[in-house]
Amino acid sequence: MSGKLEAQVRSGHFDAGMGTIPSRNIDVIIHIGLPKTGSSAIQKLCLENKAVLAEHSYCYPKHAIDKNGVSGGHSSLFKTLRDDGVDAFRQSLNTLLIKAKQKNQILLLSSEGLSQNPEELHEATKGLNVIIIAFFRHPVEAFFSAYNQMVKRHFFTKKIDDYAERAIRNVQPFLSGRHLFDWQQLFAENFILFPYLSSDKIEHNVVHKFFSCLGIQPARFPSDTFVARINSGYCLAALKLKRLMNLVLTEKDERINLRLDLFFQRISDAQTYDASSSDSLISEDAYDRLCKKFQADITELESAFAIDMCFKPSQCNKSVSSLKISAEMIEIMRLFISEENTLYKRLRKRILAKTWFSDDADHKQLCELFDCHYVLQAREKNVFFTDKELGKMARFDRVDFLRETARLLMQRGDYKNAMLLISEAKRLRAGGPVIKRLYSQIQKLNES
């Protein structure tokens, strides 16, 4: 692609032409996300406006979408590439290309899954004139969005500081954007990167920018197109309530999870309850370390791609009190009991049957919300680690092992040895908020 065309795409003046494939002969445009950058909204609008796309010489194949407007886009292509290899993917792609060319149209595809496979996609599209379009969100903003999604759809039960510790400690090539340099190296100027900006300005809206860069004027769409909420985060009370419910859910509970998601999404989209960002829940220490972890990566990325992420580290919003969140949780529970009574009874039955081995505030609050008596069971003295705990330990580093073993010793009442292990964990990872809290808890038990 010429530098002129790249400038046109970036500025939003790229026009594929009306009814004929232009002389530059673009075969396919592939939108690869990235995750947490509004891909579901883009895909939903493409599906709903296939006729408008066709008028502008784009062929957008059908794909599935759920009741909340969420989809994986053309994820079947990604699965073909991942599971069956480049040749099988090329065959599927060629089938779609033939259909598009028969209509004198440019094939338009969208799948976040493809963002994981730059080398394979480059190999599969050799000989084609392909444009790759991606949006990138600042890692700290993407972190909060990812945490919300983990709780919403992936049964996550940990508090946000625990999730932050993992992000800070581990290498995060996709969150940091380091993998985007692979795309740049392989596709050169045919790889176009836009910053995903959290802003109320219409020109910063990801859907607006995507269709504008295809040469489709915003006036072609309904006036509420660019304010629609697709797969947005839960409000704070719904987020905490779902996290607590996850304590009695497993990955086998997809149907229950979908029903809960529909309920909590509707509650959150109504914006009746506090919709503050998840940064209201994180400690200032964890937030500061998150910002520092990705600072150098973002500086390099902005320079390499000539973009401005417009990110300003904020003071964690502590104005949202835990009492307010708790009050809103109770109100949401009243609605849940009224509107989803069968599901409420089903979850309550699970909570009543649950055996709690640790004195945990989350366990107590869940029982209170479902009007269940909280009973703490003593752990069998002849059982030290459960199968679940042993499974987790296989992935632990030394500090994790010290921390979790100290926790188990504390639960068994061996406070002296628990203190020895947690002290060593604290020495090795002095800034860890989870370790700090556990250290303080064990210290109090030793002093009592």
C-alpha positions in Angstrom: 0.0 0.0 0.0 1.3 3.4 -0.9 2.1 6.0 1.8 -0.6 8.1 0.3 -3.2 5.4 0.8 -2.0 4.8 4.4 -2.5 8.5 5.1 -6.0 8.3 3.6 -6.9 5.4 5.9 -5.5 7.0 9.0 -7.3 10.3 8.3 -10.6 8.6 7.5 -10.8 9.5 3.8 -10.2 6.0 2.3 -13.0 5.2 -0.2 -13.2 1.8 -1.8 -15.3 3.2 -4.6 -18.9 2.6 -5.7 -19.7 -0.8 -7.1 -16.2 -1.6 -8.6 -13.0 -2.7 -7.1 -10.6 0.3 -7.4 -7.4 0.3 -9.4 -5.3 -0.4 -6.3 -7.0 -3.8 -6.3 -7.4 -4.4 -2.6 -8.4 -8.0 -2.0 -9.3 -8.1 1.7 -9.3 -5.8 4.7 -9.0 -7.6 8.0 -9.9 -6.0 11.3 -8.0 -7.9 14.1 -9.3 -6.1 17.2 -7.4 -5.9 19.5 -9.2 -7.2 22.5 -11.0 -4.7 24.7 -11.3 -2.1 21.9 -14.9 -2.3 20.8 -14.7 -5.2 18.4 -18.2 -6.5 19.3 -19.7 -3.1 18.5 -17.9 -3.0 15.1 -19.0 -6.5 14.3 -22.6 -5.9 15.3 -22.8 -2.7 13.2 -21.3 -4.5 10.2 -23.9 -7.3 10.4 -26.7 -4.8 10.8 -25.5 -2.7 7.9 -24.4 -5.2 5.3 -26.4 -3.3 2.6 -24.6 -0.1 3.4 -21.2 -1.9 3.2 -22.2 -3.5 -0.1 -23.0 0.0 -1.5 -19.4 0.9 -0.8 -18.0 -2.3 -2.3 -17.5 -4.3 0.8 -18.5 -7.9 1.3 -18.9 -8.7 5.0 -19.8 -12.5 5.6 -22.3 -13.4 8.2 -21.4 -14.7 11.7 -23.1 -15.5 14.9 -24.0 -12.9 17.6 -25.6 -13.4 21.1 -28.5 -11.7 22.8 -26.2 -9.1 24.3 -24.9 -8.2 20.8 -21.6 -9.9 21.6 -19.8 -12.0 19.0 -16.4 -13.4 18.0 -16.8 -12.0 14.5 -15.3 -14.4 12.0 -13.8 -16.5 14.7 -14.3 -19.7 12.7 -11.5 -18.5 10.4 -9.2 -18.1 13.4 -10.1 -21.6 14.7 -9.3 -22.9 11.2 -5.9 -21.2 11.3 -5.2 -22.4 14.8 -6.4 -25.9 14.6 -6.0 -26.9 10.9 -3.1 -24.7 9.7 -2.3 -22.2 7.0 -3.4 -24.3 4.0 -6.9 -25.0 5.4 -7.2 -21.3 6.3 -6.2 -20.2 2.8 -8.8 -22.5 1.3 -11.5 -21.0 3.5 -10.3 -17.5 2.7 -10.3 -18.2 -1.0 -13.9 -19.4 -0.9 -14.9 -16.0 0.7 -12.7 -14.1 -1.8 -14.4 -15.7 -4.8 -17.8 -14.8 -3.5 -16.7 -11.2 -2.9 -15.1 -10.8 -6.3 -18.2 -12.2 -8.0 -20.0 -9.2 -6.6 -17.1 -6.8 -7.5 -16.5 -6.2 -3.8 -13.6 -6.2 -1.3 -13.8 -8.8 1.4 -14.1 -7.4 4.9 -13.3 -9.6 7.9 -13.2 -9.1 11.6 -11.9 -11.4 14.3 -9.8 -10.6 17.5 -8.6 -14.2 17.4 -6.5 -13.5 14.3 -4.5 -10.9 16.3 -2.6 -13.8 17.9 -1.2 -15.1 14.6 0.7 -12.5 12.5 3.2 -15.0 11.0 0.5 -17.5 10.0 -1.8 -14.8 8.6 1.1 -13.3 6.6 1.9 -16.7 5.1 -1.8 -17.4 4.3 -2.3 -14.1 2.5 0.8 -14.1 0.3 0.0 -12.9 -3.1 -3.0 -10.9 -1.9 -3.3 -7.1 -1.4 -4.4 -7.1 2.2 -4.9 -4.3 4.7 -4.8 -5.1 8.4 -6.6 -2.6 10.7 -6.1 -2.8 14.5 -7.0 -0.7 17.5 -4.9 -0.6 20.6 -6.0 0.4 24.1 -3.6 1.7 26.8 -2.6 -1.3 28.9 -3.9 0.1 32.1 -7.3 0.9 30.7 -7.3 -2.6 29.0 -6.4 -4.2 32.3 -9.6 -2.8 34.0 -11.7 -3.9 31.1 -10.1 -7.3 31.1 -10.8 -7.7 34.8 -14.4 -6.9 34.3 -14.6 -9.4 31.5 -13.0 -12.1 33.6 -15.6 -11.7 36.3 -18.5 -11.4 33.8 -17.8 -14.4 31.6 -14.9 -16.5 33.0 -15.9 -17.3 36.5 -13.1 -15.2 38.1 -13.3 -14.9 41.9 -10.2 -12.9 42.9 -10.2 -9.3 43.9 -8.7 -6.7 41.5 -5.5 -6.3 43.5 -4.8 -10.0 43.1 -5.4 -9.8 39.4 -3.1 -6.7 39.2 -0.3 -8.6 40.9 -0.4 -11.3 38.2 -0.3 -8.6 35.5 2.6 -6.8 37.1 4.6 -9.9 37.8 4.2 -11.7 34.5 5.3 -10.8 30.9 2.3 -9.3 29.1 3.1 -9.0 25.4 -0.5 -8.6 24.3 -1.4 -6.1 27.0 1.8 -4.1 26.5 1.4 -4.1 22.7 4.8 -5.6 22.1 3.4 -8.1 19.6 2.3 -5.2 17.4 5.9 -4.8 16.2 5.6 -8.3 14.6 2.6 -7.1 12.6 4.5 -3.9 11.6 7.5 -5.9 10.5 5.5 -8.4 8.4 2.9 -6.2 6.8 4.8 -2.9 6.8 2.6 0.0 5.7 -0.3 -2.3 5.1 -0.7 -2.6 8.8 -2.7 0.4 10.2 -2.9 1.0 13.9 -5.4 3.4 15.6 -5.3 4.3 19.3 -8.5 3.3 21.2 -9.3 6.5 23.1 -11.7 6.6 26.1 -13.4 9.8 25.2 -17.0 11.2 24.7 -15.9 12.9 21.5 -17.6 11.3 18.5 -14.4 11.4 16.4 -12.7 9.2 19.0 -15.5 6.6 18.9 -14.0 3.3 17.7 -17.1 2.5 15.5 -17.1 6.0 14.0 -13.4 5.8 13.2 -13.7 2.3 11.7 -16.5 3.2 9.3 -15.0 6.6 8.5 -11.7 4.9 7.5 -13.6 2.7 5.1 -15.0 5.8 3.4 -18.5 5.4 4.9 -20.0 8.6 6.2 -21.5 8.5 9.8 -24.6 10.1 8.4 -25.5 6.8 6.8 -26.2 5.3 10.2 -28.9 6.0 12.8 -28.2 8.8 15.2 -27.7 6.5 18.2 -25.2 4.2 16.4 -22.2 5.7 18.1 -23.5 5.7 21.6 -24.8 2.2 21.7 -23.4 0.1 24.6 -22.1 -3.3 23.4 -20.4 -5.7 25.9 -19.8 -2.8 28.2 -18.5 -3.4 31.8 -20.8 -4.0 34.7 -21.5 -1.3 37.3 -19.4 -1.8 40.5 -22.2 -3.4 42.5 -23.0 -5.9 39.8 -19.3 -6.6 39.3 -18.8 -7.5 42.9 -22.0 -9.4 43.1 -21.1 -11.5 40.1 -17.6 -12.1 41.5 -19.2 -13.5 44.7 -21.6 -15.7 42.8 -18.6 -17.1 40.9 -17.6 -18.8 44.1 -20.3 -21.4 43.6 -20.0 -21.6 39.8 -17.7 -23.7 37.6 -16.9 -23.6 33.9 -19.6 -26.2 33.4 -22.2 -23.6 34.3 -22.2 -21.8 30.9 -26.0 -21.6 30.7 -26.3 -20.2 34.2 -23.5 -17.8 33.4 -25.3 -16.5 30.3 -28.5 -15.9 32.2 -26.6 -14.0 34.9 -24.8 -12.0 32.2 -28.1 -11.0 30.6 -29.4 -9.9 33.9 -26.4 -8.0 35.1 -25.7 -6.4 31.7 -29.3 -5.0 31.6 -29.0 -3.7 35.2 -25.6 -2.1 34.3 -26.7 -0.6 31.0 -29.7 1.1 32.7 -27.1 3.2 34.5 -29.2 3.4 37.7 -26.2 2.3 39.8 -22.7 3.7 40.2 -20.9 3.1 36.9 -17.4 4.3 38.1 -14.5 2.5 36.6 -13.0 -0.6 38.2 -10.0 1.7 39.2 -12.2 2.6 42.1 -11.6 -0.8 43.5 -7.8 -1.1 43.1 -5.2 0.1 45.7 -3.1 3.1 44.9 0.1 1.1 45.2 -1.1 -1.5 42.6 -2.3 1.2 40.3 1.0 3.1 40.4 2.9 -0.1 39.7 0.7 -1.0 36.7 1.3 2.4 35.2 5.1 2.1 35.7 5.2 -1.4 34.2 3.9 -0.3 30.8 5.3 3.2 30.6 8.4 2.4 28.5 6.4 0.1 26.2 3.8 2.8 25.4 6.5 5.4 24.8 8.1 3.2 22.2 4.8 2.2 20.6 3.7 5.9 20.3 7.0 6.7 18.6 7.0 3.7 16.2 3.4 4.1 15.0 3.1 7.9 15.3 0.1 7.7 17.6 -0.9 9.4 20.8 -2.6 7.2 23.4 -3.7 10.4 25.3 -3.4 8.5 28.6 -3.1 10.4 31.9 -2.6 8.4 35.0 -5.5 9.2 37.4 -5.8 9.2 41.1 -7.7 6.1 42.1 -11.3 7.2 42.6 -11.9 6.3 46.3 -15.1 8.5 46.4 -17.2 5.3 45.8 -17.6 4.0 49.3 -17.9 0.3 50.1 -21.1 1.1 52.0 -22.7 2.5 48.8 -21.6 -0.5 46.8 -23.0 -2.9 49.4 -26.3 -1.0 49.5 -26.6 -1.2 45.7 -25.7 -4.9 45.8 -28.7 -5.4 48.2 -31.0 -3.5 45.8 -29.8 -5.6 42.8 -30.3 -8.8 44.8 -34.0 -7.7 45.4 -34.4 -7.4 41.6 -32.6 -10.7 41.1 -35.0 -12.5 43.5 -38.0 -10.9 41.9 -37.0 -11.4 38.2 -34.9 -14.5 38.3 -36.4 -16.4 41.3 -35.8 -19.8 39.9 -32.1 -19.1 39.3 -31.9 -17.4 42.7 -33.2 -20.6 44.4 -30.8 -22.7 42.4 -27.8 -20.7 43.5 -29.0 -20.5 47.1 -29.2 -24.3 47.2 -25.5 -24.5 46.1 -24.5 -22.0 48.7 -26.3 -24.0 51.4 -24.5 -27.2 50.3 -21.1 -25.4 50.1 -18.4 -26.3 52.6 -16.4 -23.3 53.7 -12.9 -24.1 55.1 -11.5 -20.6 55.5 -12.9 -17.6 57.4 -13.3 -15.3 54.4 -15.2 -12.0 54.2 -16.3 -12.9 50.6 -17.8 -16.2 51.8 -19.7 -14.5 54.6 -21.1 -11.7 52.3 -22.3 -14.2 49.7 -24.1 -16.1 52.4 -25.7 -13.0 53.8 -26.9 -11.8 50.4 -28.6 -15.2 49.8 -29.9 -15.4 53.3 -27.8 -18.5 54.2 -26.2 -19.3 57.5 -22.4 -19.2 57.3 -20.8 -22.3 58.8 -17.0 -22.6 58.9 -15.9 -26.2 58.7 -12.6 -27.3 60.3 -10.2 -28.8 57.8 -9.5 -32.5 58.2 -6.2 -32.8 60.1 -5.1 -35.7 57.9 -5.6 -33.7 54.7 -3.1 -30.9 54.1 -3.6 -30.0 50.4 -6.8 -30.6 48.4 -6.6 -31.8 44.8 -7.6 -28.3 43.7 -4.8 -26.7 45.8 -2.2 -29.1 44.5 -3.3 -28.3 40.9 -2.7 -24.7 41.5 0.7 -25.2 43.1 2.0 -26.8 39.9 2.0 -23.3 38.4 3.4 -21.4 41.4 6.7 -19.7 41.7 8.6 -19.7 45.0 6.8 -16.6 46.4 3.4 -17.9 45.4 4.2 -21.3 47.1 5.3 -19.6 50.3 2.3 -17.3 50.4 -0.3 -20.1 49.8 1.4 -22.5 52.2 1.3 -19.8 54.8 -2.4 -19.3 54.2 -3.0 -23.1 54.6 -1.0 -23.2 57.8 -3.0 -20.3 59.2 -6.3 -22.1 58.3 -5.0 -25.2 60.2 -4.2 -23.0 63.2 -0.4 -23.3 62.9 0.2 -19.6 63.2 3.9 -19.8 64.2 5.0 -21.6 61.0 2.6 -19.6 58.9 4.4 -16.4 60.2 7.8 -17.9 59.2 6.7 -18.5 55.6 4.7 -15.3 55.1 7.7 -13.3 56.4 10.0 -14.8 53.8 7.4 -14.2 51.1 7.1 -10.6 52.3 10.9 -10.2 52.1 11.0 -11.5 48.5 8.0 -9.5 47.3 7.7 -6.6 49.6 5.2 -4.7 47.6 2.7 -7.5 47.1 -0.7 -6.3 48.5 -2.0 -9.9 49.0 1.1 -10.8 50.9 0.8 -7.6 53.0 -2.8 -8.4 53.9 -2.0 -12.0 54.8 1.0 -11.0 56.8 -1.1 -8.6 58.8 -3.7 -11.2 59.4 -1.3 -13.9 60.5 0.6 -11.4 62.7 -2.7 -10.5 64.5 -3.4 -14.2 65.1 0.1 -14.7 66.6 -0.4 -11.8 68.9 -3.9 -12.8 70.1 
